[in-house]
């Protein structure tokens, strides 16, 4: 397996102090902690309490975004699932980004609502733009000349809010001609199968994400992509994939790619020549 290291990044230096050494102990810091939410807080818009959480994200402006849920069952119905945010600079209340009562944004001709965000959300470094993956019932029905539904598509996507309102950043609807801007760029007419992991967001209006698809030969492929959201119909752009992108400095094509991180026009991801 090829091994790679990032260069030019600051390294954390660890000093080992032997027993009996007169070396000065490491400095101690007094941190000021603040609670974002806990199990005593209500899920926004409900009388239920938060119960469990995934890892949060935070930006330079102290906006915290997180995935959380409440309890359910025992006559209480389904638990609340959603993505929430809280601005920690002024003691603002927790707000909802999306939950099970939120209608999936366009394209959606079925009125489908979100079921669950399976990954943790991310937030742009310098803005309030959030990006999250979410699953839902099919959002698009295809009808024949008689108006009969012949196919239902689109059960997952990436959702973001660069202008405040939630929009679809990436979708499985790339197989629909009207939504070709969602298609796999190196496989025109193909739609993504899934968007594993957590998407990244940068520069207020760009999402960067991992996408998996099945090529014309039935082979599963994976890649890292980005999409600018200012144009409405801007296409998905390839960064690297497991089909024909060679690992830098080698003649070996990537065997797999991991979900990326991104900031200030830059993206980084882990890539392997052999996924095993």
Beta strands, then each sheet from edge to edge (+ up, - down):
strand 1: 50-53
strand 2: 57-58
strand 3: 63-70
strand 4: 81-87
strand 5: 95-99
strand 6: 114-116
strand 7: 122-123
strand 8: 130-136
strand 9: 140-143
strand 10: 149-153
strand 11: 156-160
strand 12: 167-171
strand 13: 200-202
strand 14: 206-214
strand 15: 220-228
strand 16: 237-241
strand 17: 256-257
strand 18: 261-263
strand 19: 266-268
strand 20: 271-272
sheet 1: 1+ 3- 2+
sheet 2: 1+ 3- 4+ 5-
sheet 3: 6+ 8- 7+
sheet 4: 6+ 8- 11+ 12-
sheet 5: 9+ 10-
sheet 6: 13+ 14- 15+ 16-
sheet 7: 17+ 20-
sheet 8: 18+ 19-
end
